[in-house]
């Protein structure tokens, strides 16, 4: 199942940067919502849409790398990959994972605030 045949490593670097950008954007959006600045909110909606598309592309690219390395191209495959890396004590791709996890949780908290 986990035959590592690809030379390209699975990485969280791009995801980390994009999620950090999303959290900053959500913070700006929240400030504009509090001020009821409709024009600014509309501008942010377009920016947020483009950023979410970039996040989607990054996830698809990561899933393709997982598959190229013999893992399922989904979150289950990601979990399997992380587990294997932890067993190997390989930290090249894992260095950003805790930060991605924390920022994802923060984004979910912000989202819950608006729902």
N, C-alpha and C positions, 0 to 999 in steps of 0.2 A: 503494500500500500504506500509506503513512504520512501520510494526510491528517489533519491535526489539526483536527477539527471540534468538539471538546468545549471548553467554557470551563473545565471543572474540570481542574486540573493533576494529573498522576500524582505521588504523593509517597511517601516512605519514612518519614515522621514517625511514624505510628501503628505501623508495623512495627518501627521502632527501639525505641520504648518497650516494646512487647510482648516483643520478643526480650530486651531488657535485664531485664525482669521474669522471663522464663523462666530466664535464666541465674542470677539471684539465687535463684530457687526451686530450681533444680537444685543449687546450692551448699548450700542448706539441706537438701535431700534427701540429698545426699552425707554431710553431717555426721551426720544421723540414722541413715543406714545404717552408718556407722562405729561409732556408739554402739549399734547394734542396737535402736533405739527404735521398736518396731513401731507403737505408737499414733500417734506423730508421722508416721511414714512413710505410714500409711493416710490421715491427714488431708491430707498433701501430695499424695497420688495424686488425690484429688478436686479439689484446687486446680489441680493440673497439667492435669487433664482439661479443666477450664473454661477455663484459659488457652490450651490448644491449640485449643480451639473458637474462641476469640476471634482467635487467629492465623490460623486457617483463614478466618474471615469477613473479616479484613483483606486476606488474599491474594485472595479472591474479589472484594472491592470494587476492589482495585488492578487485577485482570484486567479487570473491567468498564470501568474508566477507560481502560485500554490499548485495549480494543476500541472504545470511544467516540472515541478519538483515532486510530483507523485502524490499530492494531497487532493482532497475534494475541493472544488472551487466554490466554497461557501464558508460560513462562519464555523461550521464543524471542522472543516479542513484547516481553518486558521487556528482553532483550538488545538488540533492534533499537531500542527506545525510548532506552535508555541511550546507544547509539552515536550516534543522531541528536542527542541533547542535547549530547553531547561535541562533536560537529561544530559545533553552534550556539553552543558555549561558554555554554550555559544551565546555571546552577547551582542554581536554585530547588528542583528535585526531587532533584538529585544530592548535595546537601550531606550527607544522612544515609546515602547508599548505602555509602560505605566503612565506616562504623560498623556498619551492618547486616551487611555482609559479614564483618567481624571478629568480631562477636558470634555470627553463625551458625557460623563456624569454631570458636569457643570452645564453643558448645553441642554441636557434633559431637564435639569432643574429650572432653567430659564424658560424652556418650552412649557413646562407645567404651570409656570406663573401666568402664562397667557391663555391657557386653556380653561 
